Amino acid sequence: MKGHQLLEQRLRMPLSKYEKLLLPRRWQILGDLVLVNIPSKIVHLKHEIGDALLDLYPRCKSALWDKGVRGSLRTPEIEVIAGSGTKTIHKENRCKFALDANSVMFSAGNFAERVRMSTLGSNEKVLDMFSGIGQLSIPIAVHAHPQSIVAIELNSVAYHYLRQNIRLNNVDNIVQPILGNCAHVTLNAEFDRVIMGHFDACDYLLKALRVLAPDGVVHYHELVPEELMYKRPYTHVEQAAQTLARSADLLGTRKVKDYAPGIAHVVVDARIN
Ligand SMILES: C[S@@+](CC[C@H](N)C(=O)[O-])C[C@H]1O[C@@H](n2cnc3c(N)ncnc32)[C@H](O)[C@@H]1O
């Protein structure tokens, strides 16, 4: 049975044809929270939808209306629509992520990218410029056994959870968290791999390539119209490399997820010589 049919069955109330059509088809489970996006035309049903979701997932303690994220700190807008509580510990790929869905973002759609990153970085020095709560640093530290990871985060709430997640996953000896703006943090080391998991990453490319060791790899994220996904992000990396009199070899371009109609979240892997 499809998502909206399951929901309709649990709602136990008569719905118009129109309301039925608009029922959410997907939702995200984070630890013991269910997050759902509710179309504006059926907001009057939000509590019923929340109750129905908790009925579907009895191990979840609350249902949250996910209204999206705001600003460059990617702060979520959340409303509790059933049950109570927004803090949880989400487990995936043998990693644990403590988070408060009310103040830090965690995208279910990036799951495959988190798993892919957990296979990279063995024995390397890694820099995670926009670490969030450790979405990428933690899987690398847990699975790939790098020498070290410097994880920079600007938002103090996300930084608090980053530190908690480092302890929770026993990777204190690998991940060094730094609270600050990655544009201004002084980095004395050279890195074998730099991760740029933020949609504003383009503005920070020069900083990233300056601290990348010869033949180091950058993972550069961008939001891009689909028809440009194999051209524009790589061109940005190539231009930044040229500015620093270096060259970029494209290792691959991957769609992380569909972000909006016609807009893709893309990651480019490039070796900088
Ligand atoms: C979209 S989250 C992504 C987290 C993780 N990299 C991922 O891919 O899942 C981006 C994070 O970068 C942080 N951030 C934004 N600008 C920053 C900056 N200039 N320096 C360091 N962190 C920054 C935000 O606070 C947010 O937690």
The ligand as a Gaussian input file, in Angstrom:
#p B3LYP/6-31G(d) Opt

LIG

0 1
 C       23.570000      21.911000       5.135000
 S       24.442000      21.607000       6.621000
 C       25.285000      20.210000       6.002000
 C       25.973000      19.341000       6.982000
 C       26.822000      18.244000       6.316000
 N       27.979000      18.834000       5.666000
 C       26.049000      17.442000       5.296000
 O       26.388000      17.471000       4.107000
 O       25.070000      16.758000       5.677000
 C       25.625000      22.895000       6.502000
 C       26.236000      23.316000       7.809000
 O       27.252000      24.298000       7.534000
 C       27.228000      25.273000       8.568000
 N       27.863000      26.502000       8.043000
 C       27.311000      27.452000       7.255000
 N       28.218000      28.377000       6.928000
 C       29.388000      28.019000       7.536000
 C       30.693000      28.569000       7.567000
 N       30.969000      29.691000       6.916000
 N       31.653000      27.923000       8.271000
 C       31.367000      26.774000       8.926000
 N       30.138000      26.195000       8.951000
 C       29.161000      26.805000       8.260000
 C       25.750000      25.414000       8.911000
 O       25.574000      25.920000      10.211000
 C       25.266000      23.965000       8.769000
 O       25.316000      23.277000       9.992000

